[in-house]
Amino acid sequence: MTDAKTTVAELRARVLAFVHERDWEQFHSPKNLSMALAAESGELMEHFLWSDSPASQAVAQDPKKRPAIEAEIADVVIYALEFANICGIDLAAAIETKMAANAKKYPVEKARGRSDKYTEL
């Protein structure tokens, strides 16, 4: 599987099948999945703790650290997909709605090259 050849629907189906085979739906409430997602995000962040921005780029490309970083981002995405499965969220629609809202909050002419919050533009 690769990003170029795999759809979100296929990933969701694989996660759903994995969970179903193990009878884990009983544990996968929105509360538990959101907490697991936060925990896995924290584990991803741990790889970059105390690194400045340029150093974090090097950490992300380090062949010794890369497999663990890839595993953590996979955990984050898996939990996000399972959250969408359990809650019946259409991810593509949710992303499209959020991107449209962000485009209004961060118009190119004001936000380009700036990291300020939309209230500060």
N, C-alpha and C positions, 0 to 999 in steps of 0.2 A: 504494500500500500504506500502511496505517496500523496502529497497534497495535490499534485497536478491531476491525479487520477481518481481520487476518493471524494465522494460527496459527504456533506454533513449528515445526510440521511443514512448513509452507509455506516458512518462512525456511530451514530446514535443507535442503530440496529445492533451493531456489535457489542456496544456497552450494555444494551438492554438484554441481549442474549446471555452475556456473561453473568449479569446480575440474576437473571431468571434461573439459569442452571444451578446457581448456588442458593436459591431461595432467600436472597438478600433484600427483596422488596420490603419485607417486614421491618427492616432497619432504616430504610431510606426515606425518611420523612424530610420535608423541606428544611426543618430545623437541623436535623443531623447532617444532611448534605451540605447546607450552607456552612456549618461549622467545620466539616471535613475539608471543604473548599478553602476556607480561611486558613486552616492548619497547613494544608499542602502549599498554599501561597507563601506562608511563613517559611516553610522548608526550602522553597525556591529562593526566597530573599536571603536566607542564611548563607548561601554561596557567595553573596556579594557584600555581606556585612563588612563594614569598615573600609570598603574600596571606594575610591573616588570614581567619577564617571569614566575617565580613560582606562583606569585599572580594571573596572568592571567589564569593559569590552575585551580586555585580554583574558580575564577569568572565563568569560563565555566561550572563548575560542581555544582555551587550554585543553589539549587532547586528553590529559589525565582527569580533568574535572568535567569535561563535556558529557560523558555518559550519565553521570549523576544529575547534572542540570537538565538533560533531556528527559530523564525519568521523572523529575519533579514537575516539569511543565506538562508532561503527559498526564500525571496525576491530577493536576489542576484542570486540564481540559476534560478528562474523563469524569471528574465530579461535576463539572459544569454541564456536560452532556447528560449525565444521569439526573441532575436537578431539572433540566429542561424536560427530560422524559417523564419524570414523576409529576411535574407540575403542568404538563401539557403546553409548554411554551414553544412556539415556532421561533427558533433561533434566528433564521434569516429575516423574518418579519420584525423581530425585536431589534436586531442589529440595524436594519434599515430605518426603523423609527428613531432609534437613538442617534444614528449618524445624521439624520435630517434635523433633529433637535440640536445636535452639536454644531451643525453648519450654521444654524441661526444664532447660536450663542457665540460662536467663534468665526465671524465672517473673515474671509481671506484677507481683505484689505486692512483689517484691524489686527488680526492674529498672526499673520505670516511672520515667522522668525521670532515670535515672542512666547514666553512661557507663562504669562500672566493669566490669572483666572478671568473668566469672562466678565465678571463684575468690575474688573480693573482695566479693561481695554478702552 
